[in-house]
Amino acid sequence: MPEEVPKTTKFMLSSLSGCMATVIVQPMDLVKNRMQVSGEGGGAKTHKSSFHAIRNILANEGFLAFYNGLGAGLLRQVMYTGTRLGIYTSLFSHFTKNGKPPGFAEKMGIAATAGSIGAFVGTPAELCLIRMTTDKSLPETERRNYKNVFDAIFRVTREEGVTTLWRGCGPTVGRAVVVNIAQLVSYSQCKEMLIKKTDVFKEGILTHFVASMISALVTTVASLPVDIAKTRLQKMKIVDGVPEYKGFVDVFSRIVKKEGVFALWKGFTPYYARLGPHTVLTFIFLEQLLNVYKKAKGIESKSASL
C-alpha cells in the first residue's frame, strides 16, 4: 500500500487550491494594489481608505473591474503557489520522522527555501498582475492596456526585454521568504498547538480555519512593507532611460520621507482581507484535496501534510 502522495500530485493540488482561492479573493488583491500606489508621485489617484477605493472602482469602472488581471493572478498561483506549497509539503513530509513533524528551525528553513524558489518562478506573472490591476490608476496616456496576461508577457518581452519580466525579483523573493516563514511556519505551529494544548480543536476544517486566520495576521504585519516596495518597483516606468526608483532601498526611503513611516502598511485592510481568506481557503482546499486523494488511493500516511 502506498505511504505518501507523489510530489507531482502535491504540486498540482497546491496549484489548484491556490487558483480556487484566488478566484474568490481577486477583488481584494486589486484594491490592495490600488491602495499601495495611491498618492505615489502625485500621478495615481489618491484613495482615502480601502472603502473609498472600492466605491471609486465601482462608480468609475464597474463591478467586473475588480477582476482585472484575474488571468495573471491564476497564472501566478500555478507558478508561485504550486511551486512553494509543492516544495513545502514535500520537504515537510521528508523531514517528518515517525509521525513527528519538523522542529521550528527546520520549518523556517523549509519555508524560506520553498518561498524563494516559488517567488523566482512566479515573478513574471506577479509583474503582469501588478501592472494589470493598477493600470486604471494611471493617466490614460500612460496606461499599458494589456489584453490579457499572455499579451502582457509578450509585450513586456518585446517592448522592454525579457529580463524586465523579473523586475523586482529581489524584493519579490525577499517578500516571499518573509511571507512563507510567517505564513507556513505560523500555520503549522498554530495548528499543532491548537490540537495538542486544547480539547476543542481536532484535525479538521475548524482548526484549519483558526490557524489560517492567525497565520494571515502575522504574515500581514511582517510582509506588507516589503510588498509595497515590490508593487511600486514592478509598476514603475522608465522614462528616457531613467527608472522612477533606483532600487529597493530607494522605494523605502522615499515612502517614509514623503508619505510617513505608517505608509509602509498602506492597504493593510485589503491586504489582510485578501491574505486572510486566501490563506484560509488555500490551506483548507489543499488539506481537503490531499485527504480526498489519500482516501481514493488508499494511502495511509503517518506524516502530516502541513
N, C-alpha and C positions, 0 to 999 in steps of 0.2 A: 504493500500500500504506500503511495507517495506521502512524503512527510513535509513537503514545502511547495509553495506557489512558485512557478517558474519566473525568472527575472523578467522575461519579455512580457509575461502576463501582468506583472506588477507595474511595468511601465505603461501598458495600455490602460489598465484600470485607473492608474494615477491620472493619466491624461483625461480620461473620460470623466472622472469625478471633478477635476478642475473645470472642464468645459461646462458640465451641468451646473456648477456653482456660478460660473461667470455669466451665463445667460440670465440668471436671477439678479445678480448684483451689478451688472454693467452700468445702469444709470448712476449709481453712487460713485463708480470709478470715473465716469465723465465729469460729475460735479466736483470730485476731489481734484482732478487735473485742472479744471477751470479755476478753482479756488487758488491753486498753487501758483498760477501765472497771473492771477488777478492783481492789478496795480503795478505789474512789472514794467519798468521803464516808461510808465505813462502811456504805453501803447495799448495794453489789454484793458478790456472793460473791468472796472473795479466792482467787485461784489462785496457788499457789507457783511454778509453771512451766507451760510450754506443755503438757508431757506430763500434768501434774496436771489441767489444764483439759480435755484430751482424755478422760482417764479419768472425770472427773466428768460430762461431757456424755454419754458412752457409758452410764455407770451410771444416771444420773438421767433422761435424755431419749431414749436410743436412737440408733442409727446415723443414721436419717433426719433427726434434729435438725441434723446437720451441713449439711443443705441448706435449712434455714430461710432465707428471703429469697432463694432462687435466682432467683425471678421478677424481683425488684428488681435482682439482680446482672446478669441478662441485659438488662433494660431499660437499665441503666447503660451496658453495653457498646455497645448500639445508639446511645445518645445521646452518651456521652463518648468511647469508643474510636473509634467510627465517625467522629465529628467530628474528633478530634485527629489520628488517623492518616490520615484522608482529606485533611485540610488539609496535614499534614506531607508526605505523599508527593507531593501536587500541587505544593506550593511547592518541595520538593526537586528535582523534575523541572524546574520552571520556572527555577530558578537553576543547574541543571547545564548547562554550556556545552561543546559539542563533546566530550561524554563525560567532562568533568572535573567532579567533584562540588563543591558549595559549600564555601567555606572554613569554618574553625572558628567565626568570629564570625557568619557567615551562618547556620550550623546552629543556633547558640544562639538567634538571633532567630526563626528559623523554628519551633524547638521551643517557645519561650515563647509565640509567637502561637497556635500550634496548641493548646497545653495550656490556655491561659487561656480561649479560646473554647469548647473542649470541656468544660472544668470548669463553666463557667456554664450551658451547655446541660444537662449531666448532674447538676447539684446536686439537683434534686427526687428523682431515682432514688437518688442517693447517700444522701440523708437517710432515705429509706424503707429502704434496705439496712441502714444503721446501726441504726435502730430495730428492725427485724425480727430481726437477728442478735443483738442484745443484750437483747431483751425478757425472755427467761427468766432473765437475771441480776438482774432487779428482783424485789422482793417481789410476791406475787400480786396484792395490792390496787392496785399501781401499774402493772401490765402493760397494754399497749395492745391486745394480741391481734388484730392486723390479720390478716384472712383471706388476703390476697394483696396484691401491690404496687398494684393499682388501687384496692382497698379502702383501703389506706394513703393514697394520694394524695387520694382522695375525703374521707376522714375528717379528714386534716390540713387540707384546704381548708375543710371545713365547721366543724370544731371550733376551729381556730387561725388561720384566714385563709390566703389563697393565698400571701401573702408568706413565710409560715413555710416553704414548700417550698424557699425559697432561704436558710434559716437556715444560717449557717456558710459562706455563699458566698465570703466574703473569704478565710478560710483554705483553703477548697477550691480556689479559684483560685490562691492562693499555693503550696499543695502541688503543684498541677498544673504550675505553672511550674517549680518545683524538680524534680519528677519527670520532666517532659519534657525539660528541659535535661540532667539527669543521665542519663536513660534513653536518649532518642533520639540525643543527641549522642555519648554514650559508646559506644552500639551502633554508630553509623555510623563513629566513629573507630576503634574496636577492629576492626571488620570490615575497614576499609580498611588498617589497619596489619598485621593478620594476613596478608592477601593479598599486600601489597606487600613486607613485610620478612621473610617466611618462605617456605620452599619446601614446607612441609607443607600449608598451607591454601590452598584454592582456593574459588571461589564454589560454595557447596553447603550441605547441612544441617549438616555438622560445623562449618564456620566460623560459621554462624548460631547454633548451639548455644553454642559457646565465647564468642562475642561477647555473646550474650544473658546468660549467667551472670555475666560480668564486669560488664556493664551493670547487672544486677539488684543486685549487691553495692554498687556505687557509689550507686545510687538508694536503697537501703535505708538506708544510713548518712546520706545527705543529707536524706531526706524524712520519716523516721519521727517526729521531734519535731513537725513540722507536722501529720502525720497524726493523732497522738494528740490534739492540741488540737482539730482538726476533729471527730474522733469524739465527744469529750466535749461540744462545743457542740451537735452535732446530736442527741445523745441526751438532753440536759438537759430538764427540765420547768420550767414557770413556775408558781410557787405564789403565789396572792394577788397576782399582777401582778409578782412579783419573780423574775427569772431566776436560775438557780443560779450562772451565771457572767456577769460584766459584759462580757466580750469575750475576744478572742484573747490579749491580754497577761495578763489575769487568770488564764486557764487555765494558762499557762506558769508564772507566779509561784507559784500555789497548788500545782502539781505539784512544783516544785522545793523549796518550803518544807515541804510535808507528806510528800512521798514521796522526795525526794532528786533530784539532777540526773540520775542514771542512769535514773530512772523515765521520762525523756523517750524512752528507747529500749526501754521496756517492750513486750514482744511481738515482739522482734527476730527470734527464731527462726521463729514462724509467719508474720511479715511477709515475711521472706526466702524461707521455704518456699512462700509464696503468690506473691510477686512474681517469684522466680527462675523457677519453671516457667511462670508466666503470661507472663512476658516471653519466655521461650524459645518456648513454644507459639504465642503471638500472632505473633511475628516469623516463625517457621518456617511457620505456616499462611498468613500473609499473603504471604510471599515465594513459597511454592509455588502459592497461588491466583493470584497475579499472573502467574507463569510459565505456568501452565496456560491462563489467559485469553489471554496473548500468543500462545502457540502455536496456540490454537484460532482466533484472529482473524488470524493471520499478521502479528503486529506485530513489527517488528524495531527495537526502541528501543535507542539507544546510551546512554541515560541510566540511571543506577542507580535502583532503586525506593526504597531506604533508605540 
